[in-house]
Amino acid sequence: MTQTKEDDMSARPRWVLGVASVASLMVALDMLVVTTALPAIRAHLGASIAQLEWTVNAYTLSFAVLLMTGAALGDRLGRRRMFAAGLGLFSLASAACALAPNVGLLIAARAVQGAGAALVMPLGLTLIGAAFAPEERARALGIFSGVTGLAVLGGPVLGGAITQGIAWQWIFWVNVPIGLLTIPVVFARVSESFGPRRAPDPLGLTLVSLAAFGIVWGLVRGNAAGWGSREVAGALTAGLVLAVGFVGWERRTAAPMLPTALFRSRPFSAGNAAVFFLFGALSGAVFFMAQFLQTAQHHGPFDAGIRLLPWTATLFVVAPLTGSRIGRVGERPFAVAGLLLQAAGMGWIALIAGPDVAYARLIAPLVMAGAGVSMALPAIQTAVLGAVAPSDLGQASGTFNTVRQLGGVFGIAVLVAVFSGSGGYASPQLFSDGFTAAIAVSAGLSLLGALAGLGLPAAAAQPESVPVPTRREIATSIE
């Protein structure tokens, strides 16, 4: 009897790792499976380019602005309890996405999905940290990151296969049984834990949410309403004013959701700026690439997903190699070189893309751009987390992920604005015209990221307070 109980207790961390990995894989997949389904959603629901943009951005925006709130709620109310609540909310919102009769309700349900994801993703990491002893934690986090990283490789392919083989609604239906079946396992196998009970920051959350919404709304509506219109100028102005107000409030409040003191560190500031532009370029390119393969080149959703594999598969080769060498070379060379590679790959695609371009000509620039992302992201993440004290790692990680997601929202909004000004959906050639202009801007955002990356350390710091194995695991993570 005693042996059985001991076996159960020794297995408990493995259960925590399993449920956290499955849940986080589901959440991460939903950022990417939609990309290959966008043309089908546009055709079925009659969505405009701006509405398609919001089907992606509504999820990413709510996920980004609620990430740190989700972690704080877990610390205060119980991490297991709020992790399960996030799974339930995500599953119900997924069903609402599948049942949405129009694009407006789909966008609303996607925003609720993002709120559920903001509970699941940070609390999954925290539960793993609480369940594993320090000497085992690095390996557990490496497994977690590897499983979740499969979303990068499998997201477009899985989304295309489901859309082409069944219907686009099933990219959301598959979440429902997975999420609901995982919840009882969480309560049965995961121990409850609490963290420091930080005071909530509702004003900060409101300010940053409204600021991001105002800026994105202005960028989305710019071409349709006119860049000089009261609507667009008012939205952009309000967004910028609220952003300044958010920074001012975070500097004054005793319990900020985004600790501005961390930005006094040059590596921390430079790394966050670099990842903002990195994900702006990447997310905007992902939004359009699968559509280009389907709309301009007439490939099916599954074929489009397969053709994106040279871009995404580099993660599993380049990221681990980068992570193992950062300690010897330093973060700056990998970050800057990676962003320059992404810029070169996107620029190359912009130069050759057209309705009749042979797919074989796209492989080399896709590999180049993918290798660049896989090289830059681990280096930037290592620099950012290595620049703070161990006691600040939680808030630093939350800030980094928030900035990363907001960069993705910004990038999609900017590239859609450029696309709408140069092309459209009326013909393959017109789509290709808008696509090449948008991808050229993606290359430009990558160059801005490379400039920001020059502020990272030239040689890797090795502070005694941060165990090297843990940083190596972090460096290989695409999360």
C-alpha positions as CSV (number, residue, x, y, z in Angstrom):
1,M,0.0,0.0,0.0
2,T,2.8,2.4,0.9
3,Q,4.6,1.6,-2.3
4,T,1.6,2.4,-4.4
5,K,1.2,5.7,-2.6
6,E,4.9,6.6,-3.2
7,D,4.6,5.6,-6.9
8,D,1.6,7.9,-7.2
9,M,3.4,10.8,-5.6
10,S,6.5,10.3,-7.8
11,A,4.3,10.2,-10.9
12,R,2.5,13.4,-10.0
13,P,5.1,15.8,-11.5
14,R,4.8,13.8,-14.8
15,W,1.1,14.3,-14.7
16,V,1.6,18.1,-14.2
17,L,4.0,18.1,-17.2
18,G,1.6,16.1,-19.3
19,V,-1.5,18.3,-18.7
20,A,0.4,21.5,-19.0
21,S,2.0,20.5,-22.3
22,V,-1.2,19.3,-23.8
23,A,-3.1,22.5,-22.8
24,S,-0.3,24.8,-24.0
25,L,0.0,22.9,-27.3
26,M,-3.7,23.4,-27.8
27,V,-3.5,27.1,-27.0
28,A,-0.4,27.6,-29.2
29,L,-1.9,25.7,-32.1
30,D,-4.9,28.1,-32.2
31,M,-2.6,30.9,-33.0
32,L,-1.5,29.2,-36.2
33,V,-4.2,26.7,-37.4
34,V,-6.3,29.7,-38.4
35,T,-3.8,31.0,-40.9
36,T,-4.5,28.3,-43.5
37,A,-8.3,28.5,-42.9
38,L,-8.5,32.3,-43.6
39,P,-9.5,32.0,-47.3
40,A,-12.3,29.4,-46.3
41,I,-13.5,31.7,-43.5
42,R,-13.6,34.7,-45.9
43,A,-15.6,32.7,-48.5
44,H,-18.0,31.2,-46.0
45,L,-18.7,34.2,-43.8
46,G,-18.2,36.9,-46.4
47,A,-15.4,38.5,-44.3
48,S,-13.5,41.5,-45.4
49,I,-9.7,41.8,-45.1
50,A,-10.2,43.9,-41.9
51,Q,-12.5,41.3,-40.4
52,L,-10.0,38.5,-41.3
53,E,-7.4,40.5,-39.5
54,W,-9.5,40.8,-36.4
55,T,-10.1,37.0,-36.3
56,V,-6.4,36.7,-35.6
57,N,-5.8,39.9,-33.7
58,A,-8.8,39.6,-31.3
59,Y,-7.2,36.4,-30.0
60,T,-3.7,37.7,-29.8
61,L,-4.7,41.1,-28.4
62,S,-6.7,39.7,-25.5
63,F,-4.0,37.0,-24.9
64,A,-1.3,39.7,-24.8
65,V,-3.0,42.2,-22.5
66,L,-4.3,39.6,-20.0
67,L,-1.2,37.4,-19.7
68,M,0.2,39.1,-16.6
69,T,-3.3,39.4,-15.1
70,G,-3.7,35.6,-15.6
71,A,-0.5,34.9,-13.8
72,A,-1.5,37.2,-10.9
73,L,-5.0,35.6,-10.6
74,G,-3.3,32.2,-10.3
75,D,-1.0,33.4,-7.6
76,R,-3.9,34.9,-5.7
77,L,-6.8,32.4,-6.2
78,G,-4.9,29.2,-6.8
79,R,-2.9,28.2,-9.9
80,R,-4.6,24.8,-10.4
81,R,-8.0,26.3,-10.0
82,M,-7.4,29.2,-12.5
83,F,-5.6,26.9,-14.9
84,A,-8.7,24.6,-15.0
85,A,-10.9,27.7,-15.4
86,G,-8.8,28.8,-18.3
87,L,-9.2,25.4,-20.0
88,G,-12.9,25.6,-19.5
89,L,-13.2,29.1,-20.9
90,F,-11.0,28.2,-23.9
91,S,-13.0,25.1,-24.7
92,L,-16.4,27.0,-24.5
93,A,-15.1,29.8,-26.6
94,S,-13.8,27.3,-29.1
95,A,-17.3,25.9,-29.4
96,A,-18.6,29.4,-29.9
97,C,-16.1,30.0,-32.7
98,A,-17.3,26.8,-34.5
99,L,-20.9,27.8,-34.1
100,A,-20.5,31.5,-35.1
101,P,-23.0,32.3,-37.8
102,N,-21.2,35.5,-38.8
103,V,-17.8,37.0,-38.6
104,G,-18.7,39.4,-35.8
105,L,-19.5,36.6,-33.4
106,L,-16.4,34.7,-34.5
107,I,-14.2,37.7,-33.7
108,A,-15.9,38.0,-30.2
109,A,-15.5,34.4,-29.5
110,R,-11.8,34.6,-30.5
111,A,-11.3,37.4,-28.0
112,V,-12.7,35.1,-25.3
113,Q,-10.5,32.3,-26.5
114,G,-7.5,34.6,-25.9
115,A,-8.6,35.4,-22.4
116,G,-8.7,31.6,-21.6
117,A,-5.3,31.2,-23.2
118,A,-3.9,34.0,-21.0
119,L,-4.8,31.8,-18.0
120,V,-3.5,28.5,-19.4
121,M,-0.1,29.5,-20.9
122,P,1.6,31.3,-17.9
123,L,0.0,29.0,-15.3
124,G,1.1,25.9,-17.1
125,L,4.7,27.1,-16.8
126,T,4.2,28.0,-13.1
127,L,2.7,24.7,-12.2
128,I,5.7,22.9,-13.8
129,G,8.0,25.1,-11.8
130,A,6.2,24.2,-8.6
131,A,6.0,20.5,-9.3
132,F,9.6,19.7,-10.2
133,A,12.7,20.0,-8.0
134,P,15.3,22.5,-9.2
135,E,17.6,19.8,-10.5
136,E,14.8,18.4,-12.7
137,R,13.1,21.6,-13.7
138,A,15.3,22.4,-16.7
139,R,14.6,19.1,-18.3
140,A,10.9,19.4,-17.7
141,L,10.8,22.9,-19.2
142,G,12.7,21.6,-22.2
143,I,10.2,18.9,-22.8
144,F,7.3,21.4,-22.3
145,S,8.9,23.8,-24.8
146,G,9.5,21.1,-27.3
147,V,5.9,19.8,-27.2
148,T,4.5,23.3,-27.5
149,G,7.0,24.2,-30.2
150,L,5.3,21.5,-32.3
151,A,2.5,24.0,-32.9
152,V,4.9,26.1,-35.0
153,L,5.6,23.1,-37.3
154,G,2.1,21.5,-37.2
155,G,-0.2,24.5,-37.0
156,P,-0.5,25.5,-40.6
157,V,-0.5,21.8,-41.8
158,L,-3.1,20.7,-39.3
159,G,-5.3,23.7,-40.0
160,G,-5.0,23.1,-43.8
161,A,-5.8,19.3,-43.4
162,I,-8.9,20.0,-41.2
163,T,-10.1,22.8,-43.4
164,Q,-9.7,20.8,-46.6
165,G,-10.7,17.4,-45.3
166,I,-13.7,18.4,-43.1
167,A,-14.6,22.1,-42.6
168,W,-12.9,25.2,-41.1
169,Q,-15.2,25.0,-38.1
170,W,-13.4,21.8,-37.0
171,I,-10.2,23.7,-36.3
172,F,-12.1,24.9,-33.2
173,W,-14.3,21.8,-32.5
174,V,-11.2,19.7,-31.9
175,N,-10.3,21.9,-28.8
176,V,-13.6,21.1,-27.0
177,P,-13.1,17.4,-26.1
178,I,-9.4,17.9,-25.4
179,G,-10.0,20.8,-23.1
180,L,-13.0,19.4,-21.2
181,L,-11.3,16.0,-20.7
182,T,-8.2,17.5,-19.4
183,I,-10.0,19.5,-16.6
184,P,-10.8,16.4,-14.4
185,V,-7.2,15.2,-14.8
186,V,-6.0,18.6,-13.5
187,F,-8.1,18.3,-10.4
188,A,-7.2,14.7,-9.8
189,R,-3.4,14.8,-10.5
190,V,-2.2,18.4,-10.0
191,S,-1.6,19.8,-6.5
192,E,-2.9,23.3,-5.7
193,S,-0.3,26.0,-5.2
194,F,-0.3,29.8,-4.6
195,G,2.2,32.5,-5.2
196,P,2.9,36.0,-3.8
197,R,-0.5,37.8,-3.5
198,R,0.3,40.8,-5.6
199,A,-2.4,43.5,-5.6
200,P,-4.3,43.6,-8.9
201,D,-3.7,46.6,-11.3
202,P,-7.2,47.1,-12.9
203,L,-6.3,50.7,-14.1
204,G,-3.1,49.5,-15.7
205,L,-5.0,46.7,-17.5
206,T,-7.7,49.0,-18.7
207,L,-5.2,51.6,-20.0
208,V,-3.0,49.1,-21.9
209,S,-6.0,47.3,-23.4
210,L,-7.6,50.5,-24.6
211,A,-4.3,51.8,-25.9
212,A,-3.6,48.7,-27.9
213,F,-7.2,48.6,-29.2
214,G,-7.1,52.3,-30.3
215,I,-3.8,51.9,-32.2
216,V,-4.8,48.7,-33.9
217,W,-8.3,50.0,-34.8
218,G,-6.7,53.1,-36.4
219,L,-4.3,51.0,-38.4
220,V,-7.1,48.6,-39.5
221,R,-9.5,51.4,-40.6
222,G,-6.9,53.6,-42.2
223,N,-7.4,52.6,-45.8
224,A,-11.2,52.3,-45.6
225,A,-12.0,55.4,-43.7
226,G,-9.0,57.5,-44.8
227,W,-5.8,58.2,-42.9
228,G,-6.8,61.8,-42.3
229,S,-10.3,61.0,-41.2
230,R,-11.6,61.9,-37.7
231,E,-12.1,58.2,-36.9
232,V,-8.6,57.1,-37.7
233,A,-6.8,60.1,-36.4
234,G,-8.9,60.0,-33.2
235,A,-8.3,56.3,-32.7
236,L,-4.5,56.6,-33.2
237,T,-4.2,59.7,-31.0
238,A,-6.3,58.2,-28.3
239,G,-4.3,55.0,-28.4
240,L,-1.0,56.9,-28.1
241,V,-2.3,59.1,-25.3
242,L,-3.5,56.1,-23.4
243,A,-0.2,54.3,-23.9
244,V,1.6,57.3,-22.4
245,G,-0.9,57.3,-19.6
246,F,-0.2,53.6,-19.0
247,V,3.5,54.1,-18.7
248,G,3.0,57.0,-16.4
249,W,0.7,55.0,-14.2
250,E,3.0,52.0,-14.1
251,R,5.8,54.3,-12.9
252,R,3.7,55.6,-10.0
253,T,1.7,52.6,-8.8
254,A,3.0,50.4,-6.0
255,A,2.0,47.2,-7.7
256,P,2.5,47.6,-11.5
257,M,1.4,44.9,-14.0
258,L,4.4,45.9,-16.1
259,P,7.4,46.9,-13.9
260,T,9.0,49.8,-15.7
261,A,12.1,49.6,-13.5
262,L,13.1,46.5,-15.5
263,F,13.5,48.7,-18.6
264,R,16.4,50.5,-17.0
265,S,18.5,47.5,-18.0
266,R,19.8,48.0,-21.6
267,P,19.7,44.3,-22.5
268,F,16.1,44.0,-21.2
269,S,14.9,47.1,-23.1
270,A,16.8,46.2,-26.3
271,G,15.6,42.6,-26.2
272,N,12.0,43.6,-25.8
273,A,12.3,46.1,-28.7
274,A,13.9,43.5,-30.9
275,V,11.3,40.9,-30.2
276,F,8.5,43.4,-30.8
277,F,9.7,44.0,-34.3
278,L,10.7,40.3,-34.8
279,F,7.1,39.2,-34.1
280,G,5.6,42.1,-36.0
281,A,7.5,40.9,-39.1
282,L,6.8,37.3,-38.5
283,S,3.1,37.5,-37.6
284,G,2.3,39.7,-40.5
285,A,4.1,37.4,-42.9
286,V,2.4,34.3,-41.5
287,F,-1.0,36.0,-41.9
288,F,-0.4,36.5,-45.6
289,M,1.8,33.6,-46.7
290,A,-0.9,30.9,-46.6
291,Q,-3.4,33.2,-48.2
292,F,-0.9,33.9,-51.0
293,L,-0.4,30.2,-51.7
294,Q,-4.2,29.7,-51.9
295,T,-5.6,32.9,-53.4
296,A,-2.8,33.8,-55.8
297,Q,-1.5,30.3,-56.6
298,H,-4.6,28.2,-56.2
299,H,-3.2,25.6,-53.8
300,G,-5.6,23.9,-51.4
301,P,-5.4,24.6,-47.6
302,F,-3.5,21.3,-46.9
303,D,-1.1,21.8,-49.8
304,A,-0.5,25.4,-48.6
305,G,0.3,24.1,-45.1
306,I,2.8,21.6,-46.4
307,R,4.5,24.2,-48.5
308,L,5.1,26.3,-45.4
309,L,7.1,23.5,-43.8
310,P,10.5,24.7,-45.0
311,W,9.8,27.9,-43.1
312,T,8.7,26.4,-39.8
313,A,10.8,23.2,-39.6
314,T,14.0,25.2,-39.1
315,L,12.9,25.6,-35.5
316,F,13.9,22.1,-34.6
317,V,17.4,22.4,-36.1
318,V,18.5,26.0,-35.7
319,A,17.0,26.9,-32.3
320,P,18.8,24.1,-30.4
321,L,22.1,24.8,-32.1
322,T,21.8,28.4,-31.3
323,G,20.9,27.7,-27.7
324,S,24.0,25.5,-27.2
325,R,26.3,28.2,-28.5
326,I,25.0,31.4,-27.0
327,G,27.1,30.9,-23.9
328,R,30.3,31.0,-26.0
329,V,29.4,33.6,-28.6
330,G,27.0,35.9,-26.8
331,E,23.4,37.0,-27.6
332,R,24.0,40.0,-29.9
333,P,25.6,38.1,-32.9
334,F,22.8,35.6,-33.0
335,A,20.0,38.1,-32.6
336,V,21.3,40.6,-35.2
337,A,22.3,37.9,-37.7
338,G,19.0,36.1,-37.3
339,L,16.9,39.3,-37.8
340,L,19.0,40.2,-40.9
341,L,18.4,36.7,-42.3
342,Q,14.7,37.1,-41.7
343,A,14.8,40.5,-43.5
344,A,16.8,39.0,-46.4
345,G,14.3,36.1,-46.7
346,M,11.3,38.3,-46.7
347,G,12.9,40.8,-49.1
348,W,13.7,38.0,-51.5
349,I,10.1,36.7,-51.5
350,A,8.9,40.3,-52.1
351,L,11.1,40.5,-55.2
352,I,10.1,37.2,-56.8
353,A,6.5,36.6,-55.6
354,G,3.8,36.5,-58.3
355,P,0.8,34.3,-59.4
356,D,3.1,32.3,-61.6
357,V,6.3,32.0,-59.5
358,A,7.4,28.4,-59.2
359,Y,7.2,27.1,-55.6
360,A,10.8,25.8,-55.9
361,R,12.0,29.4,-56.0
362,L,10.3,30.2,-52.7
363,I,12.0,27.4,-50.7
364,A,15.4,29.0,-50.2
365,P,14.0,32.4,-48.9
366,L,11.5,30.5,-46.7
367,V,14.4,28.5,-45.2
368,M,16.4,31.6,-44.8
369,A,13.7,33.5,-43.0
370,G,12.8,30.6,-40.8
371,A,16.4,30.0,-39.8
372,G,16.6,33.7,-38.9
373,V,13.7,33.6,-36.5
374,S,14.9,30.3,-35.0
375,M,18.3,31.9,-34.4
376,A,17.2,35.3,-33.1
377,L,14.4,34.4,-30.7
378,P,16.4,32.1,-28.3
379,A,19.2,34.7,-28.2
380,I,16.8,37.6,-27.5
381,Q,14.9,35.6,-24.9
382,T,18.1,34.5,-23.1
383,A,19.4,38.1,-23.0
384,V,16.2,39.5,-21.6
385,L,15.8,36.8,-18.9
386,G,19.5,36.9,-18.1
387,A,19.3,40.7,-17.5
388,V,17.1,40.4,-14.4
389,A,17.4,39.1,-10.9
390,P,16.0,35.6,-10.2
391,S,13.2,37.2,-8.1
392,D,12.1,39.2,-11.2
393,L,12.1,36.3,-13.6
394,G,8.3,35.8,-13.5
395,Q,7.5,39.5,-14.2
396,A,10.3,39.7,-16.8
397,S,8.9,36.6,-18.6
398,G,5.4,38.0,-18.5
399,T,6.5,41.3,-19.8
400,F,8.5,39.7,-22.6
401,N,5.6,37.5,-23.7
402,T,3.2,40.5,-23.6
403,V,5.5,42.7,-25.7
404,R,6.0,39.8,-28.1
405,Q,2.2,39.3,-28.6
406,L,1.6,43.0,-29.0
407,G,4.3,43.1,-31.6
408,G,2.4,40.4,-33.5
409,V,-0.8,42.5,-33.4
410,F,1.0,45.6,-34.6
411,G,2.7,43.7,-37.4
412,I,-0.5,42.2,-38.8
413,A,-2.2,45.6,-38.6
414,V,0.6,47.4,-40.4
415,L,0.9,44.7,-43.1
416,V,-2.8,44.6,-43.7
417,A,-2.9,48.4,-44.1
418,V,-0.1,48.2,-46.7
419,F,-1.8,45.3,-48.5
420,S,-5.1,47.1,-48.7
421,G,-3.5,50.1,-50.1
422,S,-1.7,48.2,-52.9
423,G,-3.9,45.1,-53.7
424,G,-7.0,43.1,-52.9
425,Y,-8.8,39.9,-53.5
426,A,-10.4,40.6,-56.9
427,S,-7.7,38.7,-58.9
428,P,-4.6,36.6,-58.3
429,Q,-2.5,39.5,-59.7
430,L,-4.1,42.1,-57.5
431,F,-3.6,39.9,-54.4
432,S,0.0,39.4,-55.4
433,D,0.6,43.1,-55.7
434,G,-0.7,43.7,-52.2
435,F,1.2,40.7,-50.9
436,T,4.6,41.8,-52.3
437,A,4.2,45.3,-50.7
438,A,3.2,43.8,-47.4
439,I,6.1,41.3,-47.3
440,A,8.5,44.1,-48.2
441,V,7.3,45.9,-45.0
442,S,7.9,42.7,-43.1
443,A,11.5,42.8,-44.2
444,G,11.7,46.4,-43.0
445,L,10.3,45.5,-39.6
446,S,13.0,42.8,-39.4
447,L,15.7,45.4,-40.1
448,L,14.3,47.6,-37.3
449,G,14.5,44.6,-35.0
450,A,18.2,44.0,-36.0
451,L,19.0,47.7,-35.1
452,A,17.3,47.2,-31.7
453,G,19.3,44.0,-31.3
454,L,22.6,45.9,-31.4
455,G,21.8,47.0,-27.8
456,L,22.1,43.4,-26.6
457,P,25.3,42.1,-24.8
458,A,28.2,41.4,-27.2
459,A,29.2,38.5,-25.0
460,A,27.0,36.3,-22.9
461,A,26.8,37.2,-19.2
462,Q,27.1,34.4,-16.8
463,P,25.7,35.6,-13.5
464,E,26.0,33.2,-10.6
465,S,22.4,33.6,-9.6
466,V,21.1,32.2,-12.9
467,P,21.9,28.5,-13.4
468,V,23.4,27.9,-16.8
469,P,21.4,24.7,-17.6
470,T,18.1,26.5,-17.0
471,R,19.1,29.3,-19.3
472,R,20.1,26.8,-22.0
473,E,16.7,25.3,-21.7
474,I,15.1,28.7,-22.0
475,A,17.3,29.5,-25.0
476,T,15.9,26.6,-26.9
477,S,12.4,27.6,-26.3
478,I,10.3,29.2,-29.0
479,E,7.7,30.1,-26.4
